[in-house]
Each structure stands twice: as C-alpha cells, then as structure tokens.
Amino acid sequence: MEIPVINLGEIEGEKKSKTMSLLHEACEKWGFFWLENHGIDEGLMDRIKGLVNQHYEESMKESFYSSDLAKQLGCHIKASEVDWESSFFYRHQPDSNIDDIPELLREAMQEYVEQSIKLAEKLAELLSENLGLEKYYIKKAFSEPFVGTKVAKYPTCSHPELVMGLRRHTDAGGIILLLQDDKVPGLEFLKDGEWVPVPPTKGYRIFVNLGDQVEVVSNGIYKSVQHHILANKNGSRLSIVTFYNPGGNAIIFPAPKLVYPSCYRFQDYLNYYTTTKFSDKLARFRTIKEMIAPSQ
C-alpha cells in the first residue's frame, strides 16, 4: 500500500482544494502520511541528524551494548517487556529541560523544535478546517500545548527475531512529527489488519501520524493508529520524534459540532432525508442537531 504524500507547497494555490481533500483522506483512512515542502529548514534537518548520530557513536552506543538488555536478551529478559532502543527526551515547553540534554545538541535541537511547532500549528489549522471547525479549534483545545522530542537510536541487533525495537502502541497526544533514518527501515503502521512498512525517508520529507487526542476531538473521524518498530540486524535506525500534545490541564472532548445528533424521532430524520438524500451526510447530521436543539 502506498502511503499518502501531502505537498504543503500546494496548500495556498489553485491546488488547495485537491491538497486539502488528500489530507482529509489521509487523516480519515490512514492516520499517517508523508509531508513534502513542510517549511522546516533542510540544512537544519541534516545538521540535527548528523549531531544525533555523532552523539550516539560517542556517548550512547557503548553503554547500550554493555547494558543487561543487550547482554541477556533471550536469556533472562522477556522480549515482551522491553524495547531495543537507546534514547533521551527533550522537553521544550512548557518547562524546558534543555540543560539535561547533551550540550552538543542544544542549539540545533531548540531551533529544530521551534520550526516543528510552526509546522504542527499549521497542520492543526488545516485539520480543523477540514473538519468544518473554526481555524484555531484544535490549537485552542490543546490549551498551552506540551511539546517534546524523543531522540532515539534503534541499535543493530544480532537477533531481531527475539525483540521489538519498540512495542506496538498508539501515541497518547496530538500531532506527531517524525524525522527518521534515510537508510535503515523498521517503522510499521497497522492499516486494515495489515502492517504497512514505512520506508526510509526520501529527500527531506517529514512523516506525520495522529495521536489519541486528535481522534477524540474529531469524534473518531480522524484516526490514531497502532504502530511498532522492528529491530534490525543490518544497521541502527535514527528516530527524532516531536510531539505536539495538549497541555497537561487541557480538558479534551469531542468537538460538539462533530458529535452525532441524538434524541430525535426517526420520522423527523426521514422527512428531512427525503429532500437531502444526495447531499453530504455530515451536513445532514449538523442540520438535524440544529433542528432538535431548541427542544432540548
């Protein structure tokens, strides 16, 4: 299956309608997609990947292979309880832990995440628009958003059949932006009961997936999808994942405009349906909600 590719460079011109339609379909039927012409500086992307790989080789690789996980895999460690990864987490906002991450990465990481926030906010606006909501609905729903970045390497594994790089899960938050390896594969998403491999990055694409809170806010129209990462015996995989999540105190609920109508007589619905049978279903639901609102 071919993963959708969204060209943000066409979002403002004559191809906007088509691009918005492709984005809506990707969010509704896939829950993940590639982004091109996203606005994050390509030189910065190269720089941050190079610095992370450098830090891993100098400061993380040896300690990982000296760990109990690496030495005892298949003996005393249950693969179902561990992940074959070496990682750290940069918390950008609201309370930064910039002083806790490697000094080598601080300047580039801050700049990269600031650009990622702009992209996430743009996507939040486009998703809101596609859902028929006010432009800043998702951004406002997320209150003061939490933004953080997980920096991970999935080291070469001599027995990848014994362990997962990262076990299957959905992401708890909102909009997730992945800058990943351009050589080593491993990420897979579940679609229609089948695992779809995400190939190494082409050019300067960003991979996007949606978290649980977007599914809730969209009342299930957009999907948060299970994914996992396979261990690999042919190389170590780079992953830089930025999470644009609701703030910890944000109160999350389905957008009222998207919730199905309820407590109406079927005959009333049927009467309206006969005149709108060939129109948009969601628009019909919204009208029914407006018709019954005064009586509730």
C-alpha positions as CSV (number, residue, x, y, z in Angstrom):
1,M,0.0,0.0,0.0
2,E,1.3,3.4,-1.0
3,I,1.4,5.8,2.0
4,P,-0.2,9.2,1.2
5,V,2.1,12.1,0.4
6,I,0.9,15.6,1.1
7,N,2.6,18.5,-0.6
8,L,2.2,21.5,1.7
9,G,3.7,23.7,-1.1
10,E,0.3,23.4,-2.9
11,I,-1.9,24.3,0.1
12,E,-2.3,28.0,-0.9
13,G,-2.6,28.0,-4.7
14,E,-5.0,26.7,-7.2
15,K,-4.4,23.1,-6.0
16,K,-5.5,23.9,-2.4
17,S,-8.9,22.1,-2.7
18,K,-7.2,18.9,-4.0
19,T,-4.5,19.0,-1.4
20,M,-7.0,19.6,1.4
21,S,-9.0,16.6,0.2
22,L,-5.9,14.4,0.1
23,L,-5.0,15.5,3.6
24,H,-8.5,14.8,4.9
25,E,-8.5,11.3,3.3
26,A,-5.0,10.6,4.8
27,C,-6.2,11.5,8.3
28,E,-9.5,9.7,8.0
29,K,-8.4,6.5,6.3
30,W,-4.8,6.1,7.3
31,G,-3.9,8.2,10.4
32,F,-0.4,8.8,9.0
33,F,1.2,10.3,5.9
34,W,4.3,11.9,4.4
35,L,4.8,15.7,4.2
36,E,6.7,17.5,1.5
37,N,7.6,21.2,1.3
38,H,6.8,21.5,5.0
39,G,8.9,24.6,5.8
40,I,11.4,23.0,8.2
41,D,14.9,24.1,7.0
42,E,16.6,21.2,5.1
43,G,20.1,22.2,6.3
44,L,18.9,22.1,9.9
45,M,17.4,18.6,9.3
46,D,20.8,17.4,8.1
47,R,22.6,19.0,10.9
48,I,20.4,17.6,13.7
49,K,20.6,14.1,12.3
50,G,24.4,14.3,12.0
51,L,24.7,15.6,15.6
52,V,22.4,12.9,17.0
53,N,24.4,10.1,15.1
54,Q,27.6,11.6,16.4
55,H,26.4,11.7,20.0
56,Y,25.2,8.1,19.8
57,E,28.5,6.9,18.5
58,E,30.5,8.8,21.1
59,S,28.3,8.5,24.2
60,M,25.4,6.1,23.9
61,K,26.4,3.1,21.8
62,E,28.9,1.5,24.2
63,S,26.7,1.9,27.2
64,F,23.8,0.3,25.3
65,Y,25.7,-2.8,24.3
66,S,27.0,-3.1,27.9
67,S,23.5,-3.0,29.4
68,D,21.7,-6.0,30.8
69,L,19.2,-5.8,27.9
70,A,21.9,-6.2,25.3
71,K,23.9,-8.9,27.2
72,Q,21.0,-11.0,28.4
73,L,18.5,-10.8,25.5
74,G,16.9,-14.2,25.1
75,C,18.2,-15.5,28.4
76,H,16.7,-13.7,31.4
77,I,14.9,-10.8,29.7
78,K,11.4,-11.1,28.3
79,A,11.2,-9.5,24.9
80,S,7.5,-8.6,25.6
81,E,8.6,-6.3,28.4
82,V,11.5,-4.4,26.8
83,D,12.3,-2.2,23.7
84,W,15.6,-2.4,21.8
85,E,16.3,1.3,21.8
86,S,18.7,3.9,23.2
87,S,17.0,7.3,23.7
88,F,16.6,10.5,25.6
89,F,13.8,13.1,25.8
90,Y,14.0,16.8,25.2
91,R,11.1,18.7,26.9
92,H,10.7,22.1,25.0
93,Q,7.6,23.5,26.7
94,P,6.1,24.4,29.0
95,D,9.1,23.7,31.2
96,S,12.3,23.1,29.2
97,N,14.9,20.6,30.3
98,I,17.4,21.9,27.7
99,D,20.2,21.7,30.3
100,D,19.7,18.0,30.7
101,I,20.3,17.1,27.1
102,P,23.8,16.8,25.5
103,E,25.4,20.2,25.1
104,L,26.4,19.2,21.5
105,L,22.7,19.2,20.6
106,R,21.2,22.1,22.5
107,E,21.3,24.9,20.0
108,A,20.2,22.8,17.0
109,M,17.6,21.0,18.9
110,Q,15.9,24.2,20.1
111,E,15.9,25.6,16.6
112,Y,14.6,22.4,15.1
113,V,11.7,22.0,17.6
114,E,10.7,25.7,17.2
115,Q,10.3,25.1,13.5
116,S,8.5,21.9,14.2
117,I,6.0,23.7,16.4
118,K,5.1,26.1,13.5
119,L,4.5,23.1,11.3
120,A,2.4,21.3,13.9
121,E,0.3,24.5,14.4
122,K,-0.2,24.8,10.6
123,L,-1.4,21.2,10.5
124,A,-3.7,21.8,13.4
125,E,-5.3,24.6,11.4
126,L,-5.7,22.5,8.3
127,L,-7.2,19.6,10.2
128,S,-9.6,22.0,11.9
129,E,-10.6,23.5,8.6
130,N,-11.1,20.0,7.0
131,L,-13.3,19.0,10.0
132,G,-15.5,22.1,9.4
133,L,-14.3,23.6,12.6
134,E,-13.0,27.1,13.4
135,K,-9.4,27.5,12.1
136,Y,-7.8,27.5,15.6
137,Y,-10.1,25.0,17.2
138,I,-7.5,22.2,17.8
139,K,-4.9,24.7,18.9
140,K,-7.3,26.1,21.4
141,A,-8.4,22.7,22.5
142,F,-4.8,21.8,23.3
143,S,-4.6,24.9,25.5
144,E,-1.0,25.7,26.2
145,P,0.4,22.7,24.3
146,F,3.1,20.4,25.6
147,V,5.9,20.0,23.1
148,G,8.7,17.5,23.5
149,T,11.1,15.4,21.3
150,K,12.1,11.8,21.8
151,V,15.6,11.2,20.3
152,A,16.2,7.6,19.7
153,K,18.5,5.1,18.0
154,Y,17.4,1.5,17.4
155,P,20.8,-0.2,17.5
156,T,21.9,-3.0,15.3
157,C,20.5,-6.2,16.8
158,S,22.1,-9.6,16.1
159,H,18.8,-11.4,16.9
160,P,16.0,-9.2,15.8
161,E,13.6,-12.1,15.9
162,L,13.9,-12.0,19.8
163,V,12.8,-8.4,20.4
164,M,11.0,-5.4,19.1
165,G,12.7,-2.1,18.6
166,L,9.6,-0.5,20.1
167,R,6.4,-2.5,21.0
168,R,3.1,-1.8,19.4
169,H,1.2,1.2,20.7
170,T,-0.8,4.3,19.7
171,D,0.5,7.8,20.6
172,A,-1.3,9.4,23.5
173,G,-1.1,13.0,22.3
174,G,-1.9,15.1,19.3
175,I,0.2,15.7,16.2
176,I,3.4,13.7,15.9
177,L,6.3,14.7,13.5
178,L,9.0,12.2,12.7
179,L,12.4,13.0,11.3
180,Q,13.8,9.5,10.6
181,D,16.6,7.5,9.1
182,D,17.1,7.7,5.3
183,K,18.7,4.2,5.1
184,V,17.5,1.8,7.8
185,P,13.8,0.7,7.9
186,G,11.8,-0.6,10.8
187,L,8.7,1.5,11.4
188,E,5.4,-0.2,10.6
189,F,1.8,1.0,10.9
190,L,-1.3,-1.1,11.2
191,K,-3.9,-0.5,8.5
192,D,-6.9,-2.7,7.7
193,G,-5.4,-5.5,9.7
194,E,-2.0,-5.4,7.9
195,W,1.3,-4.0,8.9
196,V,2.4,-1.3,6.4
197,P,6.2,-0.7,6.4
198,V,7.3,2.9,6.4
199,P,10.4,3.0,4.1
200,P,13.4,5.1,4.9
201,T,12.9,8.8,4.3
202,K,13.1,10.1,0.7
203,G,14.7,13.5,0.4
204,Y,13.6,15.9,3.2
205,R,10.1,14.5,3.9
206,I,8.6,14.6,7.4
207,F,6.4,11.6,8.5
208,V,3.3,12.6,10.4
209,N,0.9,10.5,12.5
210,L,-2.1,11.4,14.6
211,G,-2.4,10.7,18.4
212,D,-5.3,9.6,20.5
213,Q,-6.5,13.2,21.3
214,V,-7.0,14.1,17.7
215,E,-9.2,11.1,17.4
216,V,-11.2,12.2,20.4
217,V,-11.5,15.8,19.3
218,S,-12.6,14.8,15.8
219,N,-15.2,12.4,17.3
220,G,-13.5,9.5,15.6
221,I,-13.4,11.0,12.1
222,Y,-9.5,11.1,12.2
223,K,-7.6,8.0,13.4
224,S,-4.9,7.3,15.9
225,V,-3.2,4.1,14.6
226,Q,-1.2,1.4,16.2
227,H,2.5,1.2,15.1
228,H,5.7,-0.5,16.2
229,I,9.4,-0.6,15.3
230,L,11.2,-3.7,14.2
231,A,14.8,-4.4,15.4
232,N,17.3,-4.7,12.5
233,K,20.5,-6.7,12.1
234,N,21.8,-4.7,9.2
235,G,22.1,-1.2,10.8
236,S,21.0,1.2,13.5
237,R,17.9,3.3,12.9
238,L,17.6,7.0,13.7
239,S,14.3,8.5,15.0
240,I,13.7,12.1,16.1
241,V,10.0,12.4,17.1
242,T,8.4,15.7,18.1
243,F,5.1,15.5,20.0
244,Y,2.7,18.4,19.8
245,N,0.3,17.4,22.6
246,P,-2.4,19.0,24.7
247,G,-1.2,20.7,27.8
248,G,-1.5,18.7,31.0
249,N,-4.5,20.7,32.2
250,A,-6.3,20.7,28.8
251,I,-9.9,19.3,29.0
252,I,-10.4,17.1,26.0
253,F,-13.8,16.2,24.5
254,P,-15.2,15.7,21.0
255,A,-15.9,18.9,19.2
256,P,-19.7,19.4,19.7
257,K,-20.1,20.3,16.1
258,L,-18.9,16.8,15.1
259,V,-20.9,14.8,17.6
260,Y,-23.8,12.8,16.2
261,P,-27.3,14.1,16.8
262,S,-29.3,12.3,19.4
263,C,-32.9,12.0,20.9
264,Y,-34.8,12.7,17.7
265,R,-37.8,11.0,16.1
266,F,-36.7,8.8,13.2
267,Q,-39.7,10.1,11.2
268,D,-38.3,13.7,11.6
269,Y,-35.0,12.5,10.3
270,L,-36.6,10.6,7.4
271,N,-38.7,13.6,6.4
272,Y,-35.5,15.7,6.1
273,Y,-33.6,12.8,4.5
274,T,-36.0,12.6,1.6
275,T,-35.1,16.2,0.5
276,T,-31.3,15.8,1.1
277,K,-30.6,12.2,0.2
278,F,-27.9,13.1,-2.3
279,S,-26.2,15.7,-0.2
280,D,-23.4,15.4,2.3
281,K,-24.2,13.1,5.3
282,L,-22.3,15.1,7.9
283,A,-24.1,18.3,6.8
284,R,-27.4,16.5,7.2
285,F,-26.4,15.4,10.8
286,R,-25.5,19.0,11.7
287,T,-28.8,20.3,10.4
288,I,-30.7,17.6,12.4
289,K,-28.8,18.7,15.5
290,E,-29.8,22.3,14.9
291,M,-33.4,21.3,14.4
292,I,-33.6,19.4,17.7
293,A,-31.5,21.8,19.8
294,P,-34.4,24.2,20.7
295,S,-36.4,21.3,22.3
296,Q,-33.5,20.0,24.4
